[in-house]
Amino acid sequence: MDPPLFVTTTFTIEGYRICAYKGLVRGIVVRSPTLVQGLLGSLKQLVGGRIGAYTEMCEQTREAAYNQMVEHALLLGANAIVGTRYDGSDVTSGSGGATEVLCYGTAVVVEPLEQDPEPPARRGYLPG
């Protein structure tokens, strides 16, 4: 099993210190709805409400971009990504157009902060 890869939107990880910066990592995916998603989405636009077909497509696209970013970080030897962000935009106009999703952050190597190697009870006293 691979060691855990921390991914956070913050620039620090509590209990860890950044000991090396590996650089910018990103994942980018451009997707357009399938014929069925486009048809269902167009029909839903007529009556209003949540467009589940488009929501599903967007979530799949975000997940694919995230996974690409994580793979990129692992290739650089990172064990964490800080400052993670998403950005999205339309690549083509009109219904059925393509959507671009970018997921990016800074790949780093973190290590746990040093902890007291001997608990108080072992040093001859108990906290009181």
Secondary structure, 3 states (H helix, E strand, C coil): CCCCCEECCCCCCCCEEEEEEEEEEEEEEEECCCHHHHHHHHHHHHHCCCCHHHHHHHHHHHHHHHHHHHHHHHHCCCCEEEEEEEEEEECCCCCCCCEEEEEEEEEEEEEECCCCCCCHHHHCCCCC
